């Protein structure tokens, strides 16, 4: 079961059914969804995705998915899950534009990475980022992710594959740079 995580300003906790409208609003905002998966989807598809979090992900304990809250309000989405694309666990995070530029993305990413290393016992954590998504690339570089390869997508775009490795000597995540 997805455990709650706390940062200085955020609470990451499992979604509840009452989060559906805020979840759909987050994913329907093209400033957010342009960087998620295959990009913007229909409202119906986002509602179906929200439903699958309960009927598949939580019900079958497939991987960890969180609602990201600040002062009780849903301001983002986070996940850590195994994916074949990277051959390991990948972190995924998204914040509402109102939360951009305040360091919350760093808090979310660091919390998920720490969960991967400390709770899941992973030795490395991956991220995949669309090459034009400079904000995420800079954030991940700043917290110790390294670029390992590029994936050329069918539509001609490039996805960067990044990794952050756990240090062998201390068992802790590499420090932020």
SULFEN-V945661 format. One record per residue. RES is the residue in three letters. PHI is phi in radians with two decimals (NA if undefined). OMEGA is omega in whole degrees, -180 to 180 (* if undefined). Layout:
[[RES:PHI:OMEGA] [RES:PHI:OMEGA]]
This chain:
[[UNK:NA:-178] [UNK:-1.11:180] [UNK:-1.46:173] [UNK:-1.25:176] [UNK:-2.21:178] [UNK:-2.12:171] [UNK:-2.12:-180] [UNK:-0.98:-176] [UNK:-2.10:-172] [UNK:-2.21:169] [UNK:-2.12:173] [UNK:-1.81:-178] [UNK:-2.55:179] [UNK:-1.02:176] [UNK:-1.11:170] [UNK:-2.12:-177] [UNK:-0.93:-179] [UNK:-1.18:179] [UNK:-1.43:-172] [UNK:-0.96:-177] [UNK:-1.12:180] [UNK:-1.19:177] [UNK:-1.07:-179] [UNK:-1.09:179] [UNK:-1.06:178] [UNK:-1.07:-177] [UNK:-1.31:177] [UNK:-1.43:177] [UNK:-1.31:-174] [UNK:-1.13:175] [UNK:-1.14:178] [UNK:-1.61:-171] [UNK:-1.20:177] [UNK:-1.05:-178] [UNK:-1.79:-175] [UNK:-1.81:174] [UNK:0.86:180] [UNK:-1.62:179] [UNK:1.66:-176] [UNK:-0.98:178] [UNK:-2.19:178] [UNK:-1.24:177] [UNK:-1.04:179] [UNK:-1.06:179] [UNK:-1.15:178] [UNK:-1.18:176] [UNK:-1.16:178] [UNK:-1.13:177] [UNK:-1.05:178] [UNK:-1.02:178] [UNK:-1.08:180] [UNK:-1.15:176] [UNK:-1.01:-179] [UNK:-1.45:-172] [UNK:-1.35:-180] [UNK:-2.02:-172] [UNK:-1.11:-180] [UNK:-1.26:-176] [UNK:-1.07:-178] [UNK:-1.82:-180] [UNK:0.87:-176] [UNK:-1.29:179] [UNK:-2.90:-176] [UNK:-1.62:178] [UNK:-2.32:-177] [UNK:-2.19:162] [UNK:-1.47:179] [UNK:-1.76:-176] [UNK:-2.09:171] [UNK:-2.25:-178] [UNK:0.90:177] [UNK:1.45:-178] [UNK:-1.71:176] [UNK:-1.24:-180] [UNK:-2.08:-179] [UNK:-3.08:-175] [UNK:-2.43:179] [UNK:-2.58:179] [UNK:-2.63:163] [UNK:-2.43:-175] [UNK:-2.64:175] [UNK:-1.28:177] [UNK:-2.42:178] [UNK:-1.19:-177] [UNK:-0.98:-178] [UNK:-1.83:-179] [UNK:1.19:-180] [UNK:-3.07:-179] [UNK:-1.61:-179] [UNK:-2.05:173] [UNK:-1.63:177] [UNK:-2.37:177] [UNK:-2.59:177] [UNK:-2.62:177] [UNK:-2.15:174] [UNK:-1.11:-179] [UNK:-0.91:179] [UNK:-1.09:-180] [UNK:-1.70:-178] [UNK:-1.24:172] [UNK:1.37:-178] [UNK:-2.05:179] [UNK:1.50:-179] [UNK:-1.19:177] [UNK:-1.06:177] [UNK:-1.11:179] [UNK:-1.05:-180] [UNK:-1.09:-177] [UNK:-1.05:180] [UNK:-1.10:180] [UNK:-1.11:-179] [UNK:-1.20:179] [UNK:-1.07:179] [UNK:-1.03:177] [UNK:-1.07:179] [UNK:-1.05:-179] [UNK:-1.33:-171] [UNK:-1.42:-177] [UNK:-1.69:-178] [UNK:-1.47:178] [UNK:1.28:-179] [UNK:-1.28:175] [UNK:-1.72:175] [UNK:-2.68:179] [UNK:-2.26:-177] [UNK:-1.94:170] [UNK:-2.53:172] [UNK:-2.07:-173] [UNK:-2.39:174] [UNK:-1.05:-176] [UNK:-0.92:179] [UNK:-1.30:-178] [UNK:-1.44:-176] [UNK:-1.02:-178] [UNK:-1.03:179] [UNK:-1.21:179] [UNK:-1.08:179] [UNK:-1.14:180] [UNK:-1.01:-177] [UNK:-1.15:175] [UNK:-1.07:-178] [UNK:-1.09:-179] [UNK:-1.74:170] [UNK:1.76:175] [UNK:-1.38:178] [UNK:-2.08:177] [UNK:-1.28:-180] [UNK:-1.99:178] [UNK:-2.99:176] [UNK:-2.05:173] [UNK:-2.00:175] [UNK:-1.54:-176] [UNK:-1.37:-179] [UNK:-1.04:-179] [UNK:-1.46:179] [UNK:1.61:179] [UNK:-1.39:-179] [UNK:-2.09:174] [UNK:-1.96:178] [UNK:-1.55:175] [UNK:-1.84:-177] [UNK:-2.12:178] [UNK:-2.45:170] [UNK:-2.20:-177] [UNK:-1.77:174] [UNK:-1.33:179] [UNK:-1.32:-178] [UNK:-1.29:-173] [UNK:-1.24:-176] [UNK:-1.88:-175] [UNK:1.33:-179] [UNK:-1.80:177] [UNK:-1.14:174] [UNK:-1.02:180] [UNK:-1.18:175] [UNK:-1.14:180] [UNK:-1.54:*]]
